[in-house]
Amino acid sequence: MEGQDWVYSDKVKDHFLNPRNFLMGDESKFDYDAVGQVGNPICGDQMRMYIKVGRDKKGREIIEDVRWKTYGCASAIASTSALSELCKGRALDAALKIGAKDIDDYLGNLPKHKFHCSVLGHDALKEAIENFRKKSS
Amino acid sequence: MVYLDNAATVPLLPSVRKAMHEAEEKFFANASALHTPGHLAMNKIEECRVVLAEMIGAEPGEIIFTSGATESNNTVIRTFEGHVIECSPMEHHSILEAARLYHGDKLPKLYSYMLYNNETGEKLELPVRDDSSFVHSDLTQTLGKVAINVKDLGLDYATFSAHKIGGPIGVGALYVRNGMLFKPLLVGGNQEHKRRGGTYNTVAIAGFLAALQYARDNKTWDIYNQSVRKLRDALAKRILAEIPGSSLNTDVSHGESLPNILNVSFEAAEGESIQLYLDAEGVVVSTGSACAAGDGKPSHVLMAKTGDAEIAHSSVRFSFGLDNTMADVERVMDVLPGVIDRLQKISTIKRS
């Protein structure tokens, strides 16, 4: 950690400064099949994941594309960005298995008191997938 | 870098650095010792005591040096252990937490009201002492920004800190009016006339002295009131005009707030993210967001003032110092609108 001039790891910093797959502005700009939302602004963190579901060569349902929005801190932005990278192209069941720890590992560890941010991202994705299944069943 | 976190800590003044280097060389001895080097160190400490006393309208004997504002605040509150303690909701945690631990139902009562708040800069109405009450004020943010006279303010106790005026971190003072109740927090030494045990921190006190002399000789309160106020007001005006969804948490009209603090909330944008995007652009500010505090709670000051958690989470404090210029305001406005726009566009909250 010596010499690091930022409160977060380089990977967190990169995802915070250059977030991947975020949805800028109006949500009509992304053609999504389902959305999941967790948290609330009162607690200081809210996340929303939008998923577009397709099928792979074997006919399994996969997350073809993903976008997200957040009202939250740097770790909320970085963990949602990381999750969007981790889940893209994965089968829905596999995407559901991406846990908070996977996000934390991918980012090279969030500060301890920020771990809950990665939990929120995982919960938002889970809710989006559940909403998709409810809709299509 | 544009440093706008002066309410947290003011960078060391060059004269302070020089005074501390000199003290390290010349005043290294234990100031309680009766030999010549000890005596020289004590002279420096007493010089600081006289300068501070004169600046605030007190007697030198009414000044106790401490490790800073937290210790000064804790000491006063604990002196009133078991007594009724009434604090403003805007107080620093070192008052609120201590009051929670030590309050009781005995009289006399202690009031603890800061004169100016550290987060919003706003001025508070001080309670008036009577036969059954005493008044303490945390003047940590006030020192150097506004001329102080503790007698005119009607204070029995007052807290001061060196690092808010360009002195070192780790030294402050407590004013205790002659004849007031007092219970030492640190015991086991005769220092400070048995009011605060622990070897005198001569080097830090020498730094505090240089910072006080700078404030006194330059009448920094006049500079804050005139040129620093212009910067603060210019930033407020531009933010309101150029950034949609912005609202001031500081009343910038004359007499209502310190001239160097501006607290602003940006609708739908979270404070820690604003702080860190600005940091990446070389602009240094602070925030009342819970995420930044690390305790999961947004600023109690903004909650007390607005009752709105989203305003508190979305707040940013810009606090100016004597080194800031109008170019700094321009630099902030070069980057801030873009930062807020981006956060608002990726936000789950739609602006109303």
Chai-1 contact restraints between the chains, C-beta under 6 A:
chainA,res_idxA,chainB,res_idxB,connection_type,confidence,min_distance_angstrom,max_distance_angstrom,comment,restraint_id
A,L17,B,A280,contact,1.0,0.0,6.0,A-B,restraint_1
A,F22,B,I346,contact,1.0,0.0,6.0,A-B,restraint_2
A,M24,B,K345,contact,1.0,0.0,6.0,A-B,restraint_3
A,G25,B,K345,contact,1.0,0.0,6.0,A-B,restraint_4
A,P41,B,E310,contact,1.0,0.0,6.0,A-B,restraint_5
A,P41,B,I349,contact,1.0,0.0,6.0,A-B,restraint_6
A,I42,B,A309,contact,1.0,0.0,6.0,A-B,restraint_7
A,G44,B,A290,contact,1.0,0.0,6.0,A-B,restraint_8
A,G44,B,C291,contact,1.0,0.0,6.0,A-B,restraint_9
A,G44,B,H313,contact,1.0,0.0,6.0,A-B,restraint_10
A,Q46,B,T348,contact,1.0,0.0,6.0,A-B,restraint_11
A,R48,B,T348,contact,1.0,0.0,6.0,A-B,restraint_12
A,K69,B,I346,contact,1.0,0.0,6.0,A-B,restraint_13
A,K69,B,T348,contact,1.0,0.0,6.0,A-B,restraint_14
A,Y71,B,E270,contact,1.0,0.0,6.0,A-B,restraint_15
A,Y71,B,S347,contact,1.0,0.0,6.0,A-B,restraint_16
A,Y71,B,T348,contact,1.0,0.0,6.0,A-B,restraint_17
A,Y71,B,I349,contact,1.0,0.0,6.0,A-B,restraint_18
A,G72,B,E270,contact,1.0,0.0,6.0,A-B,restraint_19
A,C73,B,E270,contact,1.0,0.0,6.0,A-B,restraint_20
A,C73,B,E272,contact,1.0,0.0,6.0,A-B,restraint_21
A,C73,B,S273,contact,1.0,0.0,6.0,A-B,restraint_22
A,C73,B,C291,contact,1.0,0.0,6.0,A-B,restraint_23
A,A74,B,E272,contact,1.0,0.0,6.0,A-B,restraint_24
A,A74,B,S273,contact,1.0,0.0,6.0,A-B,restraint_25
A,A74,B,L276,contact,1.0,0.0,6.0,A-B,restraint_26
A,H113,B,G294,contact,1.0,0.0,6.0,A-B,restraint_27
